[in-house]
Amino acid sequence: MENLNLTVSHLPSLTWNRLGVNQAQVTAEAKEGAPAVFTLRGGAGMAAGEIGAADADRQLAAVAVPDRREAFVAGKTAIYQEQGFSTGLGAEFSDYMRKNAPVVRTVSVAPGAKLTEPAVLTWDFGRGGSDAARQLITVGDGAEATVLLVYRSDAEAEGISAVETDVLIGRDATLHLMKVNLLGTGFTHLDDTGAVIGDAGTLDFLQMEMGGARNWAGCYADERGKGANLKIRTGYAVNADHRLDLNYVAGQFGRKTVSAIDVKGVLADRAVKIFRGTIDFRNGSAGSVGDEQEDVLLLDEDVINKTVPVILCEEEDVDGRHGASIGRLSEDILFYLATRGIGEKEAQRLMLRGRLAGIARAIPDEETVKLIDAAIDRYGSDGESD
């Protein structure tokens, strides 16, 4: 696996560059070690297999649109349009994955199938190492399914995890796509998602970022069909001197499309987090609605939080909203908890559990939920005793 030296997570509409949020730079050296151990369980009724990267790219090229440039976006041309099939982390990362992940795992759901058992795909890095993995998930017309991806390792393992997930959702179809990062404290993790959603189709995307030291995650959803629906729910916990960078874009092309982005998280110690959330109403998206919200709890003075909510618009008959809530634990709350014998670190974990429990409960896999609970129990230690 090659070393990383990439520019990722381009903000569609450029802002003042001194803020350092227009894009992100990723550099990392690949660690020696065995590839991650991949397992697949569940998913009754789904067809799982493997194809070559070239075959996967041909399927994506068949639905890609060669040129969808906007006339103007704040005086700039939209950077992410370098890709025919757009993803959240962008073209450079996609090119990297094509070189380093020659085999693409596929999950297919037949038209009309209503599947209740989730497919759980797990990458276990054990003591550490580096690996790249691509998936192509196809959901046929009128079908519904759940796919859960879990990345894990030993608690202090080091390495690089690079993942790209491409999704094709048919007419009146629904995919519940869930991703959970439980990697060790020495990992660099890049997790990219791109989706095309057909008429009345739905992508219900849940993401939990609980592990890794340096994390970049992105999602670009192309709501191409009339009445297409995107729902993103994200929970994160970042502490020590770790970093999390999120880039979500809802490209609303079809009429009467809906997007909802809801992000909740907690930052402690010297953590750094950047969240870019873009609702992009394109020409032809009349009657569409979009909403994005972030709720951040800052537990220490030295954290760095950057939230960049963006709404772009080429249509008049649309409804777009965004907002952010950023706050700290009050001294009164900490004093009250202390009188009940609850220390500051335990109080942090209680706040974290309260914010993320609702997201975790939506994951239909008891084993994964237990792993998330264990990650919450470890949160806030930063190598120190409570």
C-alpha positions in Angstrom: 0.0 0.0 0.0 1.4 3.4 -1.0 2.1 6.3 1.4 -0.6 9.0 1.5 0.0 12.5 0.2 -3.4 13.7 -0.9 -5.6 16.8 -1.0 -9.2 15.8 0.1 -12.5 17.1 1.3 -12.8 20.1 -1.0 -15.4 22.6 0.1 -17.7 23.2 -2.9 -17.8 27.0 -2.3 -14.4 28.5 -1.4 -14.2 30.7 1.7 -11.4 32.8 3.2 -8.4 30.5 2.9 -6.9 31.6 6.2 -9.5 29.6 8.0 -8.0 26.4 6.6 -11.3 24.8 5.7 -11.4 24.9 1.9 -9.7 21.4 1.7 -7.6 19.1 3.8 -4.1 17.7 3.3 -3.4 14.1 4.3 0.1 12.7 4.6 1.0 9.4 6.2 3.5 6.6 5.8 2.0 3.1 5.4 2.8 0.8 8.3 4.1 -2.7 7.9 1.8 -5.5 9.0 -0.6 -8.0 7.7 -3.7 -6.8 5.8 -6.9 -6.4 7.8 -8.9 -9.5 8.3 -12.2 -9.1 6.5 -15.3 -11.0 7.6 -18.9 -10.9 6.4 -21.8 -12.1 8.4 -25.6 -11.9 8.0 -27.1 -10.2 5.0 -29.5 -13.0 4.1 -31.0 -12.4 0.7 -28.1 -10.2 -0.5 -25.6 -11.3 -3.1 -22.0 -10.7 -2.1 -19.0 -11.1 -4.4 -15.8 -9.5 -5.8 -15.0 -7.8 -9.1 -12.0 -6.0 -10.5 -11.6 -2.2 -10.1 -12.0 -1.7 -13.8 -15.4 -3.5 -13.8 -16.6 -1.4 -10.9 -15.5 1.8 -12.6 -17.4 0.9 -15.7 -20.6 0.5 -13.6 -20.0 3.9 -12.0 -19.2 5.5 -15.4 -22.5 4.4 -16.7 -24.3 6.6 -14.2 -21.8 9.4 -14.0 -22.6 12.8 -15.5 -19.6 14.2 -17.5 -20.1 17.8 -16.8 -22.4 19.4 -14.2 -20.6 22.6 -13.5 -22.4 25.5 -12.0 -22.1 28.8 -13.7 -20.9 30.4 -10.5 -20.5 29.4 -6.9 -19.4 32.4 -5.0 -17.3 33.4 -8.0 -15.5 30.0 -8.1 -16.0 26.9 -10.1 -17.1 24.0 -7.9 -13.9 21.9 -7.3 -15.7 18.6 -6.6 -16.9 18.5 -10.2 -13.6 17.0 -11.2 -15.3 13.7 -10.6 -18.0 12.1 -12.8 -19.1 9.9 -9.9 -18.6 12.3 -7.0 -17.5 11.2 -3.5 -17.0 13.2 -0.3 -13.2 13.0 -0.2 -12.8 13.8 -3.8 -10.9 12.8 -7.0 -7.3 12.4 -5.6 -8.5 9.9 -3.0 -10.6 8.0 -5.6 -7.5 7.8 -7.8 -5.4 6.5 -4.9 -8.0 3.8 -4.2 -8.0 2.6 -7.8 -4.3 2.0 -7.5 -4.3 0.4 -4.1 -7.5 -1.6 -4.0 -7.6 -3.6 -7.2 -10.4 -5.8 -5.9 -13.9 -4.4 -5.2 -16.3 -6.2 -2.9 -19.8 -6.1 -4.1 -23.2 -6.3 -2.3 -26.3 -6.5 -4.4 -30.0 -6.4 -3.5 -32.5 -7.7 -6.0 -35.4 -5.5 -7.1 -38.3 -5.7 -4.8 -36.5 -7.5 -2.0 -37.3 -6.3 1.6 -34.4 -7.6 3.7 -34.5 -7.3 7.5 -31.1 -9.0 8.4 -28.2 -6.6 8.1 -25.0 -7.5 6.3 -22.1 -6.7 8.7 -18.7 -6.2 7.0 -15.8 -6.0 9.5 -12.2 -5.1 8.9 -10.1 -6.1 11.9 -6.5 -4.7 11.8 -5.5 -6.5 15.0 -2.1 -5.2 16.2 -1.9 -2.8 13.3 -1.0 -2.5 9.6 -2.3 -0.8 6.5 -5.0 -1.7 4.0 -7.2 -0.3 1.4 -10.7 -1.6 0.6 -13.5 -0.6 -1.9 -17.1 -1.6 -1.9 -19.9 -1.3 -4.5 -23.4 -1.6 -3.1 -26.3 -1.8 -5.5 -30.0 -1.7 -4.4 -32.5 -2.6 -7.0 -35.8 -0.8 -7.6 -38.3 -1.1 -4.7 -35.8 -2.9 -2.5 -34.7 -2.2 1.1 -31.6 -3.4 2.9 -29.1 -2.6 5.7 -25.3 -2.7 5.3 -23.0 -2.1 8.4 -19.3 -1.5 8.0 -17.1 -1.8 11.1 -13.4 -0.9 11.3 -11.6 -2.1 14.5 -8.2 -2.9 15.9 -6.4 -3.3 19.2 -6.7 -0.2 21.4 -3.2 1.2 20.7 -2.6 -0.2 17.2 -1.1 1.9 14.5 -1.7 1.9 10.7 -3.7 3.3 7.8 -7.2 2.4 6.9 -8.5 3.6 3.5 -12.0 2.8 2.5 -14.2 3.9 -0.5 -17.9 2.9 -0.7 -19.9 3.5 -3.9 -23.6 3.2 -3.8 -26.3 2.9 -6.5 -29.9 3.2 -5.2 -32.8 2.4 -7.6 -36.3 3.8 -7.9 -38.3 3.7 -4.7 -35.4 1.8 -3.0 -33.9 2.3 0.5 -30.4 1.6 1.8 -29.6 1.9 5.5 -25.8 2.3 5.3 -23.9 2.4 8.6 -20.2 2.9 9.3 -18.5 2.6 12.7 -14.8 3.5 13.3 -13.4 1.8 16.3 -9.7 1.8 15.3 -6.7 2.1 17.6 -5.2 5.4 18.8 -2.4 5.3 16.3 -4.5 4.9 13.1 -4.9 7.3 10.2 -8.4 6.5 8.8 -10.0 7.8 5.5 -13.6 6.8 4.8 -15.2 7.9 1.6 -18.7 7.5 0.3 -20.4 8.4 -2.9 -24.0 7.7 -3.9 -26.5 8.2 -6.7 -30.2 8.0 -5.6 -33.0 7.4 -8.1 -36.6 8.5 -8.1 -38.1 8.3 -4.6 -35.0 6.4 -3.4 -33.5 6.9 0.0 -30.0 6.8 1.5 -30.2 6.6 5.3 -26.5 7.1 6.2 -25.3 6.6 9.8 -21.7 7.2 10.8 -19.9 6.9 14.1 -16.3 8.2 14.5 -15.1 6.8 17.9 -11.5 5.6 17.1 -8.3 6.5 15.2 -6.0 9.4 15.7 -6.4 11.2 12.4 -9.7 10.7 10.6 -11.1 12.1 7.4 -14.6 11.1 6.4 -16.7 12.3 3.5 -20.0 11.6 1.7 -21.4 13.0 -1.5 -25.0 12.1 -2.3 -26.3 12.8 -5.8 -30.0 13.1 -5.3 -30.7 12.8 -9.0 -34.2 11.3 -9.0 -37.5 13.1 -8.3 -38.3 12.8 -4.7 -34.9 11.4 -3.7 -34.2 11.4 0.0 -30.9 11.7 2.0 -30.7 11.3 5.7 -27.3 11.6 7.5 -26.8 11.0 11.2 -23.3 11.3 12.6 -21.9 10.9 16.1 -18.3 11.5 17.0 -16.0 11.6 20.0 -12.6 13.1 19.7 -10.1 13.5 22.5 -6.3 13.6 23.3 -4.6 15.4 20.4 -6.6 13.5 17.8 -8.2 15.0 14.6 -11.5 14.5 12.8 -12.4 16.1 9.4 -15.9 15.6 8.0 -17.1 16.7 4.5 -20.8 16.0 3.6 -22.4 17.3 0.4 -26.1 16.8 -0.6 -26.3 17.5 -4.3 -30.0 18.0 -4.9 -30.6 17.8 -8.6 -34.1 16.2 -8.8 -37.4 17.9 -8.1 -38.8 17.7 -4.6 -35.7 16.1 -3.1 -35.1 16.1 0.6 -31.9 16.2 2.6 -31.3 16.2 6.4 -27.8 16.2 7.9 -27.7 15.9 11.7 -24.2 15.8 13.4 -23.6 15.4 17.2 -20.2 15.2 18.9 -18.0 15.8 21.9 -14.4 17.3 21.9 -12.0 17.0 24.8 -8.4 17.7 25.7 -6.6 19.1 22.6 -8.9 17.6 19.9 -9.4 19.2 16.5 -12.5 18.9 14.5 -13.7 20.4 11.2 -17.2 19.8 9.8 -18.1 20.9 6.3 -21.8 20.5 5.5 -23.1 21.6 2.1 -26.7 21.6 0.8 -26.4 22.3 -2.9 -29.7 23.1 -4.7 -29.0 22.6 -8.4 -30.9 23.9 -11.4 -34.0 21.7 -11.7 -34.4 21.0 -8.0 -37.6 23.0 -7.6 -39.7 22.1 -4.5 -36.7 20.6 -2.7 -36.0 20.9 1.0 -32.7 20.7 2.9 -31.6 21.1 6.5 -28.3 20.6 8.3 -27.6 20.9 12.0 -24.6 20.3 14.3 -24.5 20.0 18.1 -21.0 20.2 19.6 -20.1 19.9 23.3 -16.6 21.3 24.1 -15.2 19.7 27.3 -11.8 21.6 27.5 -10.4 25.0 26.7 -7.8 23.7 24.3 -10.0 22.0 21.7 -10.4 23.5 18.2 -13.8 23.3 16.6 -14.5 24.6 13.1 -18.1 24.2 11.7 -18.7 25.3 8.1 -22.5 25.1 7.1 -23.1 26.0 3.5 -26.2 26.4 1.3 -25.8 26.9 -2.4 -28.7 27.6 -4.6 -29.5 27.8 -8.3 -33.3 27.5 -7.8 -35.9 29.8 -6.3 -38.5 27.4 -5.1 -36.4 25.6 -2.4 -36.2 25.6 1.4 -32.8 25.5 2.9 -31.9 25.8 6.6 -28.7 25.3 8.7 -27.5 25.9 12.2 -25.0 25.0 14.8 -25.1 24.7 18.6 -21.7 24.9 20.4 -21.4 24.8 24.1 -19.5 23.8 27.2 -20.4 22.0 30.5 -21.2 24.7 33.1 -19.4 24.8 36.4 -22.7 24.4 38.1 -23.3 21.0 36.4 -19.7 19.8 37.2 -20.1 20.9 40.8 -23.5 19.1 41.1 -22.0 15.9 39.7 -19.0 16.2 42.0 -21.3 16.3 45.0 -22.7 13.0 43.8 -19.3 11.4 43.6 -18.9 11.7 39.9 -15.5 12.9 38.7 -14.9 15.1 35.7 -13.8 12.3 33.3 -16.8 10.2 34.3 -19.0 13.3 33.8 -17.6 13.6 30.3 -18.4 10.0 29.5 -22.0 10.5 30.8 -22.4 13.5 28.5 -21.0 11.6 25.5 -23.2 8.6 26.2 -26.3 10.9 26.3 -25.4 12.4 23.0 -24.5 9.3 21.1 -26.9 6.7 22.6 -29.7 7.6 20.3 -27.5 7.1 17.2 -26.1 3.9 18.5 -29.5 2.5 19.2 -30.3 2.7 15.5 -27.6 0.1 14.7 -29.3 -3.3 14.4 -26.3 -5.3 15.6 -25.8 -6.1 19.3 -22.2 -6.9 19.0 -21.3 -3.6 17.4 -23.4 -1.6 19.9 -21.4 -3.3 22.7 -18.1 -2.3 21.1 -19.4 1.3 20.9 -20.3 1.2 24.6 -16.8 0.0 25.4 -15.3 2.9 23.3 -17.4 5.4 25.3 -16.2 3.8 28.6 -12.6 4.4 27.4 -13.2 8.0 26.3 -11.6 10.8 28.2 -8.8 8.9 29.8 -6.1 10.5 27.6 -3.6 8.4 29.4 -4.5 9.8 32.8 -6.5 8.5 35.7 -9.9 9.9 36.5 
